[in-house]
Amino acid sequence: MSDLHTVSRLHVSTVGSRLVFGRDFDGVDHQHGDPRAVCFHLGEWGPDLEEDSVVTVDYEREKTGIDDSPPMLVGIESIDVVEQRASPDVLFDL
């Protein structure tokens, strides 16, 4: 098995019919204060994900440059809900 990467605080912003979009607060650009935008395929995770949740994602690798989409997390091993409805304390405790 390849090395796994983890996003500990991904704020789910959109759960669409095919893709989930979120903001990765582990990858914050501290110069500009903006979290990194990421997406992943809805797949089997759909029923457990809601907009405005904060989740932890373990994934294998990341593909970029797909139709101008943000970086895509692939090879997802697990997604765990940290908080069902995001609070500032969870997102901004940097």
C-alpha positions in Angstrom: 0.0 0.0 0.0 1.3 3.5 -0.8 1.9 6.1 1.7 -1.3 7.9 2.8 -1.8 11.6 3.1 -4.3 13.1 5.5 -6.4 16.3 5.4 -7.5 16.7 9.1 -9.9 19.6 8.6 -11.7 19.7 5.3 -14.7 21.9 5.3 -17.3 20.4 2.9 -18.7 23.3 0.9 -20.6 21.4 -1.9 -21.9 17.9 -2.2 -22.9 17.6 -5.9 -24.2 14.7 -8.0 -20.6 13.6 -8.9 -18.1 15.6 -7.0 -17.6 16.9 -3.4 -15.9 20.3 -3.1 -14.3 21.5 0.1 -11.7 23.8 1.7 -8.6 22.2 3.2 -7.7 24.2 6.3 -4.5 22.1 6.8 -3.3 23.6 3.6 -3.9 27.2 4.5 -1.9 29.8 2.7 -0.7 31.7 5.8 0.4 34.7 3.7 -3.0 35.3 2.3 -5.1 33.4 4.9 -7.0 31.4 2.4 -7.6 27.6 2.7 -6.8 25.5 -0.3 -9.8 24.3 -2.4 -9.9 20.6 -3.2 -12.4 18.1 -4.6 -13.0 14.4 -4.8 -15.4 11.9 -6.5 -18.6 11.4 -4.5 -18.5 7.7 -4.8 -19.6 5.6 -1.8 -19.0 8.6 0.6 -22.1 10.5 -0.6 -24.7 9.4 2.0 -22.5 10.3 4.9 -21.4 13.7 3.7 -23.3 17.0 4.2 -22.5 20.5 3.2 -20.9 22.5 6.0 -19.5 19.5 7.7 -15.8 19.2 8.8 -14.2 15.9 7.8 -10.9 14.1 8.0 -9.8 12.5 4.7 -7.1 9.8 4.3 -6.1 9.5 0.6 -3.3 8.1 -1.5 -2.3 10.8 -3.9 -3.6 13.9 -5.6 -4.2 14.7 -9.3 -4.3 18.2 -10.6 -5.2 20.1 -13.8 -8.5 18.3 -14.5 -10.7 20.8 -16.4 -9.6 23.7 -14.2 -11.0 21.9 -11.1 -9.1 22.4 -7.8 -6.7 19.5 -6.8 -8.5 16.2 -6.7 -8.0 13.8 -3.8 -8.0 10.2 -5.1 -7.5 6.7 -3.6 -9.5 7.7 -0.6 -9.2 5.2 2.3 -11.5 6.8 4.8 -13.5 9.9 5.6 -14.5 10.7 9.2 -16.8 13.4 10.3 -15.2 15.7 12.8 -18.1 18.0 13.2 -21.5 17.8 11.5 -21.9 21.6 11.2 -18.7 23.6 11.1 -17.9 26.0 13.9 -15.2 28.7 13.8 -13.3 26.9 16.6 -12.8 23.8 14.5 -11.9 25.7 11.3 -9.6 28.4 12.7 -7.7 26.7 15.5 -4.5 27.0 13.5 
